[in-house]
Amino acid sequence: MTDSTRLRSADRKPPTTPSLRCCQATEGQGGYYGSGGSRVIQTSVQHRPEALADLSAMERLEEIMNEVEELETAAVAEEGSLNDVLLQNKAAVKELVTSSEMTNLLSRLEMNGQPKWGLSTREREIVKSAREKIDYM
């Protein structure tokens, strides 16, 4: 770089467009979006261990739902005729679904009518299906 080039760059004046001067964050405007604490959460987040699903309750619910599914498929196979096996299967399904154990398990796996955190998609579907069966019976 030569001396003449330096002089030329030194002689240059910064742009004086009003749009640049009015939009600089030099006078209390806060700078970039979100700076200055405008988006800072002031409340503390509370840990809620009751929002996590109980693994043992989920395992037991899966066992019960498998039994219910077996009984329902057997009932569907007997659907054409009205006999004792069909009635016994339907009664057994109703007994399993409306049992206090089932209600207790769902209370340990649901919070505000929704499956708790920590469940896989398949497990969430099982909990929803169990709730629908209880509501249906």
C-alpha positions in Angstrom: 0.0 0.0 0.0 1.4 3.4 -1.0 1.2 6.6 0.9 -1.2 8.0 -1.6 -3.6 5.1 -1.1 -3.5 5.7 2.7 -4.3 9.3 2.3 -7.2 8.5 0.1 -8.7 6.0 2.6 -7.9 8.5 5.4 -9.7 11.3 3.5 -12.8 9.2 3.2 -15.6 10.1 5.5 -17.9 7.5 7.1 -21.3 7.4 5.6 -23.7 9.8 7.1 -27.0 8.4 6.1 -29.7 9.1 8.7 -30.9 5.5 8.6 -27.6 4.2 9.9 -27.3 6.8 12.7 -30.9 6.4 14.0 -30.7 2.6 14.1 -27.5 2.1 16.1 -27.9 0.7 19.6 -25.9 3.4 21.2 -28.6 5.2 23.0 -30.5 2.7 25.1 -32.2 0.8 22.3 -31.1 -2.6 23.5 -28.8 -3.8 20.7 -29.7 -7.0 19.0 -33.0 -8.7 19.4 -33.1 -10.4 22.8 -30.1 -8.7 24.3 -30.3 -6.8 27.5 -32.4 -9.5 29.1 -35.6 -8.9 27.3 -36.2 -12.6 26.9 -34.7 -13.9 30.1 -37.0 -16.1 32.2 -37.4 -14.5 35.6 -39.2 -17.5 37.2 -37.4 -20.6 38.3 -38.4 -24.0 36.9 -39.5 -26.5 39.5 -38.6 -30.2 39.2 -41.6 -32.4 39.2 -40.7 -36.0 39.7 -44.4 -37.0 39.6 -44.4 -36.2 35.9 -42.2 -39.2 35.2 -43.8 -42.5 34.4 -43.3 -45.5 36.6 -41.5 -48.4 34.8 -43.0 -51.2 36.9 -46.5 -49.8 36.4 -45.9 -49.7 32.6 -44.7 -53.3 32.6 -47.8 -54.5 34.5 -50.1 -52.5 32.3 -48.6 -54.1 29.2 -49.2 -57.6 30.8 -52.8 -56.7 31.5 -53.4 -55.2 28.0 -51.9 -58.3 26.4 -54.4 -60.5 28.4 -57.2 -58.1 27.3 -56.1 -58.4 23.7 -56.0 -62.2 23.9 -59.5 -62.3 25.4 -60.9 -59.9 22.8 -59.5 -61.9 19.9 -61.0 -65.0 21.3 -64.3 -63.2 21.7 -64.1 -62.0 18.1 -63.6 -65.6 17.0 -66.7 -66.6 18.9 -68.7 -63.6 17.7 -71.0 -65.4 15.3 -72.7 -67.4 18.0 -73.9 -66.5 21.4 -72.4 -69.0 23.8 -70.8 -69.2 27.2 -67.3 -68.8 25.9 -68.1 -65.5 24.3 -69.9 -64.2 27.4 -67.1 -65.4 29.7 -64.5 -63.6 27.5 -66.4 -60.4 27.5 -67.0 -60.5 31.2 -63.3 -61.3 31.8 -62.3 -58.2 29.7 -64.7 -56.0 31.6 -63.3 -57.3 34.9 -59.7 -56.7 33.9 -60.3 -53.3 32.5 -62.5 -52.0 35.4 -60.3 -53.5 38.1 -58.9 -51.2 40.8 -55.4 -52.4 39.8 -56.0 -51.0 36.3 -57.2 -47.7 37.7 -54.2 -47.5 40.0 -51.8 -48.3 37.2 -53.2 -45.6 35.0 -53.1 -43.0 37.8 -49.3 -43.8 38.0 -48.9 -43.5 34.2 -51.1 -40.4 33.5 -51.0 -36.8 34.5 -53.8 -34.4 33.7 -55.3 -37.1 31.4 -52.2 -37.5 29.3 -49.4 -40.1 29.5 -46.5 -39.1 31.7 -43.0 -38.3 30.5 -40.5 -41.0 29.9 -42.7 -43.3 27.8 -41.9 -44.5 24.3 -44.4 -43.9 21.6 -45.6 -47.5 21.8 -46.0 -47.2 25.6 -47.9 -44.0 25.2 -50.3 -45.7 22.8 -50.8 -48.5 25.3 -51.7 -46.0 28.0 -54.1 -44.2 25.7 -55.7 -47.5 24.6 -56.1 -48.6 28.3 -57.8 -45.2 29.1 -60.2 -45.6 26.1 -61.1 -49.1 27.3 -61.8 -47.9 30.8 -63.9 -45.0 29.5 -65.8 -47.3 27.1 -66.7 -49.8 29.8 
